[in-house]
Amino acid sequence: MATNSITIAQTEAYWNLLRNASNEVKLRLIEKLTRSLLTTSQKEHYPTKDEDAFYELAGAWKGNMTTDEIIEVIADKRSSDNSILLDQ
């Protein structure tokens, strides 16, 4: 019974702290709390905004060239026309 009253007191303390938070902050907290309750076998991965952006830009190279051919093309395109003068 004592544990239950401590839990209720903790809940009230957190609520008093968070009651004036914006709806966006409350929703983010709900999301974090929900994730923390999932067991490891039930856990799903929810991509963050950064991960979403990364996966939108990521993808497999499409083409018929092999890796060695791509490396050769890149190496052939390199040039070093810029001279560096170190006069003092």
Secondary structure, 3 states (H helix, E strand, C coil): CHHHHHHHHHHHHHHHHHCCCCHHHHHHHHHHHHHHHCCCCCCCCCCCHHHHHHHHHCCCCCCCCCHHHHHHHHHHHCCCCCCCCCCC
